[in-house]
Amino acid sequence: MRQRLLARREWKTADMVDKCYFCKGKLSKVFTTIDYRWGDRLFVIEDVPATICQQCGEKYLDSQVYKELERMARCEEPPLTRVTVDVFEYKQGESLSCGT
């Protein structure tokens, strides 16, 4: 826990852009949760330093952060916790019966 707090304080990144590439919205630096895919596996990584557009939600990651996400995905360390995710298949024109 202490390392996480220290990492948060030391998070200093170069300002690559000052406006969102897609919508030109304002960007802000935050710590967020990233859904990261590595091959056919899905990882949820918390407390990732990122720059996020306040208007459209586009996420920007520094190259060093992205490399660390790759390292974490390749690593065989046990996760902090596990979650179950429901998976659906999109079918054009069909609606799910949601009990209504």
C-alpha positions as CSV (number, residue, x, y, z in Angstrom):
1,M,0.0,0.0,0.0
2,R,2.8,2.4,0.8
3,Q,4.4,1.8,-2.6
4,R,1.2,2.7,-4.3
5,L,1.0,6.0,-2.4
6,L,4.6,6.8,-3.2
7,A,4.0,6.0,-6.8
8,R,1.0,8.3,-6.9
9,R,3.1,11.2,-5.5
10,E,5.9,10.5,-7.9
11,W,3.7,10.4,-11.0
12,K,5.2,13.0,-13.3
13,T,4.5,12.7,-17.0
14,A,5.3,14.8,-20.0
15,D,2.3,16.7,-21.3
16,M,2.0,15.1,-24.7
17,V,-1.3,16.9,-25.6
18,D,-3.4,19.6,-24.0
19,K,-6.7,18.8,-25.8
20,C,-8.4,15.5,-26.8
21,Y,-7.4,14.4,-30.3
22,F,-11.0,13.3,-31.0
23,C,-13.3,15.9,-29.5
24,K,-10.9,18.7,-28.4
25,G,-12.1,18.4,-24.9
26,K,-10.1,19.3,-21.8
27,L,-7.8,16.6,-20.4
28,S,-7.1,15.8,-16.8
29,K,-4.6,13.5,-15.1
30,V,-6.2,10.9,-12.9
31,F,-5.7,7.4,-11.6
32,T,-8.2,5.0,-13.2
33,T,-9.1,1.4,-13.8
34,I,-8.1,-0.1,-17.1
35,D,-9.6,-3.1,-18.8
36,Y,-6.6,-4.5,-20.6
37,R,-6.6,-7.3,-23.1
38,W,-3.6,-9.6,-23.7
39,G,-4.3,-12.2,-26.3
40,D,-7.6,-13.8,-25.3
41,R,-7.2,-12.8,-21.6
42,L,-8.8,-9.8,-20.0
43,F,-7.2,-8.1,-17.0
44,V,-8.6,-5.3,-14.8
45,I,-5.8,-3.1,-13.6
46,E,-6.5,-0.5,-10.9
47,D,-4.8,2.8,-10.0
48,V,-3.3,3.3,-13.5
49,P,-2.0,6.8,-14.1
50,A,-3.7,8.2,-17.2
51,T,-4.8,11.4,-18.8
52,I,-8.6,11.3,-19.6
53,C,-10.8,13.6,-21.7
54,Q,-13.4,15.2,-19.5
55,Q,-15.8,15.4,-22.4
56,C,-15.7,12.0,-24.2
57,G,-13.7,9.8,-21.8
58,E,-10.9,8.9,-24.2
59,K,-7.9,7.6,-22.2
60,Y,-4.3,8.4,-22.9
61,L,-1.4,6.4,-21.4
62,D,2.3,7.2,-21.3
63,S,4.5,4.7,-23.1
64,Q,6.1,3.7,-19.8
65,V,2.7,3.0,-18.2
66,Y,1.7,0.9,-21.2
67,K,4.9,-1.1,-21.1
68,E,4.2,-1.8,-17.4
69,L,0.7,-3.0,-18.3
70,E,2.2,-5.4,-20.8
71,R,4.7,-6.6,-18.2
72,M,1.9,-7.2,-15.7
73,A,-0.2,-9.2,-18.3
74,R,2.8,-11.4,-19.1
75,C,3.7,-12.0,-15.5
76,E,2.4,-15.0,-13.7
77,E,2.0,-13.3,-10.3
78,P,-1.3,-14.1,-8.6
79,P,-3.9,-11.3,-9.0
80,L,-5.2,-9.3,-6.0
81,T,-8.7,-10.7,-6.6
82,R,-10.8,-12.3,-9.3
83,V,-14.1,-11.2,-10.8
84,T,-16.7,-12.9,-12.9
85,V,-17.8,-11.2,-16.1
86,D,-21.0,-11.9,-18.0
87,V,-20.5,-12.3,-21.8
88,F,-23.2,-11.7,-24.4
89,E,-23.3,-12.0,-28.2
90,Y,-24.7,-9.1,-30.1
91,K,-27.5,-10.2,-32.4
92,Q,-28.9,-7.6,-34.8
93,G,-32.7,-7.3,-34.5
94,E,-33.0,-9.6,-31.5
95,S,-33.9,-8.3,-28.0
96,L,-33.1,-9.9,-24.7
97,S,-36.0,-10.7,-22.5
98,C,-35.1,-8.8,-19.3
99,G,-38.2,-9.8,-17.4
100,T,-40.3,-6.9,-18.5
